């Protein structure tokens, strides 16, 4: 699991989906990973794998291993003691996981930043003082994707490939409730590490305002799940980042969110994650023609943005 690609210049072992060496920036010959193969779709989304998923539970022990696998991606490269979330430190911390680049395009003009296919895009117009919180927000989205990828890889005993990456990306965008979980966890991570720069749960509030007909119970469950995953992402990041002390303490109390946030058990969180994965997998199996086209386009987007 977590196959590596060795740099021919410095011999550093990079994550399999990297196209440039983390350590020396040498171009890696990784065309095989970023090649779309229709056969891969039918091999991954097969009745055999569906049967494995339906008969393999995601256990506490397995989930802990998944979290440590994600930490290890960074620890293999980052040798620094945890430090505050400055721009330079965040660029260093995120390097083994994602590419960060400035965005001159007209995409998402109202956004400070956005996350797309293992890339964090910072708008050129974003003020320097807001860049650390923007990176933390988008990096949280990436780590949530990584938790999904690593969970599916564990359940199927499968190496990471382009299709698993596209599956995770599809899952996080599948419906408004999952989007809500993702936005809530991203804001909770921002609040934890940069409380004095935190400006509230803006994207969560906007999602709720734009979708007034969402089921109230499902909204609550989505927020609870997002809150629980946020704690795991905070745990991952505390290996690399020191939370910045706030003179105000924890004053936000989920300000602007009308629902009280309830802590759920570890078992409930893992069960929810498992259900999200198996439900999405079932949906793809049951509509292979349409979903093959959807995931194929996502594969192409990964190739375009990473090669």
WOQUI-V342244 format. One record per residue. RES is the residue in three letters. PHI is phi in whole degrees, 0 to 359 (none if undefined). PSI is psi in whole degrees, -180 to 180 (NA if undefined). NEAR is the number of other C-alpha atoms within 12 Angstrom. Layout:
((RES/PHI/PSI/NEAR) (RES/PHI/PSI/NEAR))
This chain:
((UNK/none/151/23) (UNK/57/56/26) (UNK/303/150/20) (UNK/244/161/25) (UNK/237/125/27) (UNK/273/135/26) (UNK/288/127/25) (UNK/289/-17/19) (UNK/272/-54/18) (UNK/251/-6/18) (UNK/68/16/17) (UNK/288/139/24) (UNK/268/112/27) (UNK/263/158/35) (UNK/305/146/35) (UNK/300/-25/32) (UNK/266/11/41) (UNK/270/144/42) (UNK/250/-9/33) (UNK/226/143/32) (UNK/295/131/31) (UNK/301/-38/36) (UNK/276/-45/25) (UNK/238/0/20) (UNK/67/12/19) (UNK/295/139/20) (UNK/294/128/22) (UNK/263/139/32) (UNK/276/93/21) (UNK/233/32/27) (UNK/297/-32/19) (UNK/296/-39/18) (UNK/295/-44/30) (UNK/266/50/30) (UNK/236/126/23) (UNK/278/126/26) (UNK/233/114/20) (UNK/301/-30/20) (UNK/298/-35/14) (UNK/300/-36/20) (UNK/300/-48/29) (UNK/285/-23/22) (UNK/285/-40/20) (UNK/286/-49/36) (UNK/266/67/34) (UNK/250/157/21) (UNK/304/-35/18) (UNK/298/-47/15) (UNK/291/-34/25) (UNK/297/-42/27) (UNK/297/-41/19) (UNK/299/-46/23) (UNK/299/-44/31) (UNK/291/-18/20) (UNK/244/11/14) (UNK/234/115/21) (UNK/276/150/26) (UNK/271/109/35) (UNK/270/166/21) (UNK/303/-45/20) (UNK/297/-44/16) (UNK/297/-42/24) (UNK/296/-41/31) (UNK/300/-41/22) (UNK/298/-41/20) (UNK/299/-45/33) (UNK/298/-43/32) (UNK/290/-32/25) (UNK/299/-39/27) (UNK/291/-41/35) (UNK/300/-42/31) (UNK/296/-28/23) (UNK/304/-43/37) (UNK/279/-39/31) (UNK/294/-25/25) (UNK/296/-26/24) (UNK/250/-42/24) (UNK/275/116/27) (UNK/252/7/16) (UNK/275/154/18) (UNK/288/153/15) (UNK/306/141/23) (UNK/221/171/23) (UNK/294/163/27) (UNK/277/65/37) (UNK/281/166/27) (UNK/300/-48/24) (UNK/296/-39/18) (UNK/292/-40/25) (UNK/293/-38/36) (UNK/299/-39/28) (UNK/290/-42/28) (UNK/293/-41/39) (UNK/281/-16/38) (UNK/305/-40/33) (UNK/287/-7/38) (UNK/248/-48/40) (UNK/220/165/38) (UNK/262/136/33) (UNK/249/131/36) (UNK/214/156/25) (UNK/277/144/22) (UNK/245/120/23) (UNK/262/-4/16) (UNK/287/174/16) (UNK/264/11/15) (UNK/293/138/17) (UNK/48/62/17) (UNK/299/-25/16) (UNK/276/-7/13) (UNK/268/148/25) (UNK/283/-31/31) (UNK/196/168/36) (UNK/204/161/36) (UNK/250/135/39) (UNK/206/114/35) (UNK/52/58/39) (UNK/68/21/41) (UNK/232/136/34) (UNK/257/121/36) (UNK/253/119/33) (UNK/259/124/39) (UNK/295/139/28) (UNK/302/-27/20) (UNK/276/-6/21) (UNK/290/127/23) (UNK/294/145/16) (UNK/304/-34/18) (UNK/292/-20/18) (UNK/262/-8/27) (UNK/295/-43/37) (UNK/302/-44/39) (UNK/293/-36/39) (UNK/297/-44/41) (UNK/297/-45/47) (UNK/300/-41/49) (UNK/299/-51/45) (UNK/288/-34/40) (UNK/295/-33/47) (UNK/299/-43/42) (UNK/301/-42/45) (UNK/296/-44/37) (UNK/293/-33/47) (UNK/296/-44/47) (UNK/302/-42/39) (UNK/294/-37/40) (UNK/299/-42/39) (UNK/296/-47/40) (UNK/302/-50/40) (UNK/295/-32/40) (UNK/293/-46/45) (UNK/295/-41/44) (UNK/301/-42/34) (UNK/293/-48/33) (UNK/298/-36/30) (UNK/261/-1/31) (UNK/52/55/19) (UNK/232/139/23) (UNK/290/154/25) (UNK/297/137/31) (UNK/216/177/35) (UNK/300/-37/39) (UNK/291/-38/43) (UNK/295/-38/38) (UNK/297/-44/39) (UNK/293/-37/40) (UNK/301/-47/44) (UNK/296/-41/40) (UNK/296/-43/38) (UNK/300/-45/33) (UNK/299/-42/40) (UNK/289/-15/35) (UNK/249/7/25) (UNK/296/-39/25) (UNK/206/170/21) (UNK/295/-29/27) (UNK/291/-41/32) (UNK/290/-39/37) (UNK/301/-41/32) (UNK/298/-45/39) (UNK/302/-46/42) (UNK/297/-43/43) (UNK/291/-39/42) (UNK/296/-45/46) (UNK/295/-36/41) (UNK/297/-41/44) (UNK/291/-37/46) (UNK/297/-38/43) (UNK/292/-43/46) (UNK/303/-48/41) (UNK/299/-38/38) (UNK/291/-45/39) (UNK/269/-29/40) (UNK/227/64/36) (UNK/298/-34/29) (UNK/285/-16/24) (UNK/256/1/26) (UNK/285/132/32) (UNK/246/19/22) (UNK/98/178/29) (UNK/269/56/31) (UNK/300/-46/24) (UNK/287/-29/28) (UNK/293/-48/34) (UNK/299/-42/25) (UNK/296/-42/19) (UNK/301/-43/25) (UNK/292/-40/31) (UNK/293/-37/17) (UNK/282/-15/13) (UNK/229/68/18) (UNK/292/-14/13) (UNK/263/10/14) (UNK/296/145/19) (UNK/294/126/14) (UNK/299/-42/16) (UNK/294/-40/13) (UNK/292/-34/20) (UNK/298/-47/32) (UNK/300/-47/27) (UNK/299/-37/28) (UNK/294/-41/37) (UNK/292/-40/41) (UNK/298/-43/34) (UNK/295/-45/38) (UNK/299/-40/40) (UNK/297/-40/36) (UNK/291/-44/34) (UNK/294/-34/43) (UNK/303/-38/37) (UNK/296/-37/33) (UNK/291/-39/33) (UNK/291/-38/40) (UNK/299/-42/34) (UNK/299/-43/25) (UNK/300/-49/34) (UNK/288/-26/39) (UNK/292/-12/25) (UNK/287/-17/27) (UNK/234/-22/33) (UNK/233/137/35) (UNK/268/126/23) (UNK/301/139/26) (UNK/276/125/27) (UNK/295/141/17) (UNK/249/133/17) (UNK/292/-15/11) (UNK/265/-9/14) (UNK/72/-162/15) (UNK/273/86/19) (UNK/264/-10/16) (UNK/281/-40/22) (UNK/49/44/21) (UNK/56/44/28) (UNK/305/131/22) (UNK/92/-12/20) (UNK/264/119/25) (UNK/281/-9/17) (UNK/259/134/21) (UNK/293/138/16) (UNK/268/121/24) (UNK/257/134/17) (UNK/287/131/21) (UNK/256/161/22) (UNK/287/161/17) (UNK/300/-40/23) (UNK/297/-42/20) (UNK/293/-40/20) (UNK/299/-48/30) (UNK/294/-39/30) (UNK/297/-40/23) (UNK/296/-45/27) (UNK/298/-45/38) (UNK/300/-43/33) (UNK/294/-40/24) (UNK/301/-44/32) (UNK/293/-49/39) (UNK/291/-36/33) (UNK/296/-44/21) (UNK/294/-40/32) (UNK/297/-44/35) (UNK/299/-43/25) (UNK/300/-42/23) (UNK/293/-43/29) (UNK/301/-39/25) (UNK/279/-9/17) (UNK/217/61/17) (UNK/296/-35/24) (UNK/296/-53/17) (UNK/293/-44/14) (UNK/289/-28/27) (UNK/297/-39/30) (UNK/292/-41/19) (UNK/297/-50/23) (UNK/290/-31/34) (UNK/298/-42/30) (UNK/294/-38/23) (UNK/294/-40/30) (UNK/303/-46/35) (UNK/298/-38/23) (UNK/294/-41/25) (UNK/300/-46/31) (UNK/297/-44/30) (UNK/297/-43/17) (UNK/275/-14/24) (UNK/242/-4/29) (UNK/244/NA/25))
